[in-house]
Amino acid sequence: MTMKTNWQTKKLSELIDEGFVQLTRGKVISKKDIAAHPGTYPIYSSAKNNDGMFGRYGKFMFDEPLITWSVDGGGRLFYRPKHKFSVTNVGGVLRILKPALLDYQYLFYVLSLKHSEIRFDWVKKAHPSIIRELYKGIPLPPLKRQKQIVKELEEVFEKVAKAKENVEKNLQNSKELFEAYARGAFINPGDWSIKSLGEVCNLYQGIAINAKTRHALVEKSELPLLRIKDLKNNAVEQYIDPNNYPKNALVIETDLIYTRTGQIGLVFTGKRGVLHNNSFKIEPNHTLSREYLFHWLQNPTFKSKIISLASRVAQPDITHTLFKQQLIAIPSLTEQKSIVKKLDVLSTETKKLEAIYKQKLTDLEELKKSILKRAFSGDL
């Protein structure tokens, strides 16, 4: 970042050593502590949700503005305006000791920009001893200018936030349009046959990897193990011995995969490998096309129903029995083909729109970074 001013710059470690700021970890707060002291004060921790809040407590550690970060949540930074709250030991606290020289929001914006530029393995944990050495080149204009920069940034960011809100609404609208069409596409006009999925499909379980089957894993083979995260990310992390797996767990590109536990109700096709135990392979009979079944399983009406049924137990799970009991409306194969064609066309157009909207959101985030860089180089 090229400075067009004579502002002094410092490392975070220098700000700490020179007494500008203090950097510490939070304290251990267990679920037992929370149960013993129920209350309304927020507890901040790792980034388990959008603002890093872990829960609520009857006690509080802080009643002042602070910057906090998540130690095991990617090192994400948060600005906390003045209110009563606590921070657990998997969260960190940055306190300004010289408020006459350094503004909280200004420092937060600087560190946020620096954080986006740092390439660091957060799996190693963001301890204070590591954090203090990461952030360098922090510009220090006079306090009055810091506050002016914050005001200017917030005015611009408010406009960016409104633009993001509009894009997100458009993105949501495109998804809802497709879902509404999908619901309508499967409304039974009266002459479709109604069958249970067990009557028209065969299910095959994936392989459970445990102490008894771990020997099936090998360093490398042509058969990847397909867990839910592998299916979602189109990634390969583990492999199966091609001579040592249940043959019914093998899936090829034309097979349908349905996730049954963990992230329930996701549908995949076009994959090749050995299926993990958290998913089914589904084979429809001659009355039911794979393409029609693929869309049926993603139909919002069907999906919400089966997820609701699966969630009634302590460990949400779609069993063979539960899945086979569900009903499916089956038109003629000719009509199935027609429905699939219409859904495929709309799905393609919807994905194009979603790609455009997601790129706009990315561009808006990049715009924020660009504005931050200009502000801290004296160009704003």
N, C-alpha and C positions, 0 to 999 in steps of 0.2 A: 504494500500500500504506500504510494508516494505521497509525502506530505507537502502541501503547498503553503504551509504556515511555519512559524517558528515554535510551534507547540513542543513542549518536552514530551518524550515518550519513555515509558518504563515497562519492565517485565512485571508480571503479577508477583513473582518472588521478591522483587525489589519493593513493591508496594507493601508487601507483608513485612519484610525485614525493616523497612523504614517507618513502620507503625501507621500506615495509611489504612490498612484493612487487616482483619483477623479471619483466619480460615480454620474451621474446626469440623469435626464430625458431630452428628446428633447423638442421642443417647438411646440405649436399649429400652424399647417399650414393647412388651409381649402382649399377646392376646389376653393373658391372665390379668395383666395390669389394666387393660382396657375394660375387661369385665368387672374388675374391682372398683374402677373409677369411671363409670359411664358419664358422659357429658356431651357438650356441643362444640368443644374446641377442636379444630382440624389437626390431624397428625399428617405430616408430609414425610414421604419416604421415597422409594423408587417409583419410577413413572408407571404405576399400574393403571392409571387412567390419564386423561388429558392434562390434568394439573398436578399430578404426582401425589394426590391425597390418598393416604393409606386407610384412614378411618377417623373417628372422633373420640375425644377423651375428656375426662373431667378436670384435668390439670393442663397447664400450659407453661412453656419455657420462655417464650418470647412475646413481647408486646411492642414491636418496633418494626420499621421496614427492614427487610433483609433480602439477600439473594441466596437461593438454595439450589442445590443440584442433586441429581439422583446418582448414587454411587454405583448401583447395579442396574440402572435403566438407561444405559447409553450416555451417561454423563450429562443429561439434559439439564439446562439451566432454567430457573424460574425466578421472577421478581415477585416478592411478597410485600404488598403495601402494608401499612401498619394495622395489625390485628393480632389477637391472641392465638398462638398456635405452638405446636411442638414439632420436632424433627427427629426421626428415628436414626439409629446408627447406620442404616443403609441410605441415609440422606446426609447432605453436608450443608454447612452454614457459612456464608461470607458476610461479615459485618464490617461496615465502614466506621473507622475510629476517628477520622478527621472530616466530619460532614461539612466543614467550612471550606474544604478543598476539593471534595469529591462528591458527586451526586449519585444516588443509588440507581436511578433509571438510566442515567448516562452510562455508568459502568456496566449495567446489565446489557445494554445495547452493544457496547464494545465487545464484551465477552461473548455475546451471542454470535456476533459476526466472526470473531476469532474461532469460536467453537465449530462453526460451519466449515472453516478452512483447515481444521486440524485433522490429520489422518492418524488415528490412534486406535489401538486394540482395546476397546472398553471392556472386553471379557476379563482383562487383567485387574479390573476394579479401579475406580477413579478415587483413590485415596488422596487426602490432602497433600501428601508428599509428592504425588504425581501431578495433581492438578496445578500446584503452585509453579511448576516448571514448564507447563504447556503454553501458557498465554504470554505472548511477548508483543512488544511494539504497541503498548496501550497509550494512545495520545491523551495528553493532559492539558487542555485549554483552561483558562480561568473558569471558576465556578459559574459566573454569569453566562458565559458562552456555552458551557455544558447544558445549562437549563434551557437556553435558546435552542440548542440542537435537539434536545428532547422534545420541546414544543413543536418544532418544525417536523421532526420525524413522526410524531403522533398525528399531526394534521395529514401528512401524506399517507401514513399507514391506515388511517380511518377510511380514506378513499380506496386504498387497495383492498381493505377488508370488505367494503361494500361491493367492489367488483368481484371478489372471491365469492361472496354470498350469492350474487346473481348467477355466477357460473355454476356453483354447487346446486342451486335450484334448477338450473337447466339440465344438469347431469341427473338429478333425481327425477325430474319430469320425464326424461327419456327412458329411464329404467321403469318408471311407473306405467308409461305408455305401453311398453312391451309386455309387462306383467298383466296389464288389463286385457290386452289382446290375447295373451296366452290363456287367461282364465276363460275368455269367451270362446276360444277355439275348441275347448274340450267340453262345452255344455252339450249334454246328450239330447239330440232332437227327438228321441223316442224309439227310433228303429235300430239303435246301436245295441249290441249285446253287452251285458254287464257280467264281468267275471272277477273272481278273486285273482290276485297276482300269482297265488300258488297254483292256480289252474292253468295259467298260460306262461309261467316262467320257471326255470330252474335256478337255484342259488348255489354258489360254491364259495366256501369260506377261504380267506387267505391264510397264510402260514403265521402261526404265533411264534415269535422269537423269544425264547426263554432258555433256562439252563439246559433243558433237554434237547433243544433244537438249535442252539447257538452254533453248533458245528456246521450247520448248513451255510453259514456266512463265510465268504472267501474274500481275499484281497481284491480280486478282479475276475470278472467273467462277462459273458454276453447277456446275463440275466440280472438286471438291477432289481433290488428289493423296492417295491412301490408302497411307501408309507403315504399318509395323507399329505405331509409337507412336501414330499417328493412330487406327488401328483399336482399339487397347487403351484409349486415353483418350477415345475418341469426340470427337476434336478435329479442327480444320482449321487448318493453318498455311500450306499452299501450294495453288495452283490451276493448272489446266491449260487451255490455249487450246482451246476447244471445236471449233476448226477445224483442230487440229494435234496429233493423237494416234492411235495404232493402235487401231482400233475394237474389236478383241478384248480390249483392256485395260479397256474400259468395264464396270463392274459396276452392277447395280441391286439393289434390296432383296431379291429372291428368290434372288440368286446366292450360291454358296458360295465362300468365300475361304480359302485354306490357306497358311500362312506356310512358306516353303521355305528360308530362310537367316536367320542372326541368331538370332531366337527361333523355333526350329523347331517345327512341328506345332500351331500355334494355329489354331482354326477360327472363322470369323466369317460372319454373314449379317445381312441387314437394313441393308446399307451401300449408298451410292450415290456414284459418283465414278470416277476413273481409277486403276487399281491400279498400285502401284509394283512394280518388278522383284523385290522380295524376297518376292513372293507369287504364287500361282497363282489363277486362276479355274477352278472345276471345274463341268462340266456333265454330269450323269448321263444315260444314255439311258432309254428307256421302261420298262425292266425294273427300274429302281432309283429310288425316290422320293428327292427332295432331303432330306427330313426324316430318312429312315433313314440316308442317307449322312452327313448332318451328325452324327448320334449315333455312327455307326460310326467316323468319323475321330477322334472324341474318346474312343473306347473305350480304356481304359488299356493293354490288351494290344496293340492295334494301334499306339498312340502310342509306347509304349516300344520296340517292335521297330523302327519306322522311324527313330526318333531314334538308336537304337544303330547302325543301318546307315549313316545319314548321318554319324555322328561318326567313322567309320573313316578319313576323309580329313583332311588338314591343315586345310582350311577346311570345316567341317560344312555340308552343302548337300544338299537333296533335289532331285535332277535329275528331268526328265521321265521318263527311263528307269527310275530307281529307284522313283518313285511308281507308274508303270504296271505294274511287275513284281509289286507287292504283291497278295495275294489277298483277296477279300471273299466272305463267305458271304451268299447272297441268298435269302431266303424269298419266298413269293408276295407280291404287292402288298398283299393283305388282311392277311397276317401282319406285313408291314412296318409297316402302319398301326397294328396292335395294339401292336407293340413300341414304336413312337414315342409312342403315347398314354401307355403306362405310364411310359416314361422321362421324358416331359414332366411328368407329375404329380409323380413323385418329385423331379425337378430343381427344380420350383417349390417344393416343401416344403423341400428341402435349402437352397435360396437364402434362404427365409424364416428358417430356423434360423441360417444363416450371418450374416444381417443382424442378428439378435438378439444373437448371440455377439460380432460385431464392435462393436456398440453398447456391449455390456458392457465390452469392452476399452477403448473410448474413454472410457467413464464412469470406469473405474478409473484411467486416465491423468489425467483431470480431477480425480479425488479426490486423487491425489498432489500436483498443483499447488495444490489448495485447502489441503492439509495444510502444504505448504511456506509458503504465504502466511500461514497462522495462526501457524506457528512463528516467522517473522521479524517478525511484528507483536506478538509476546509473548502470543499466545492459547493456545499449545500447552501 
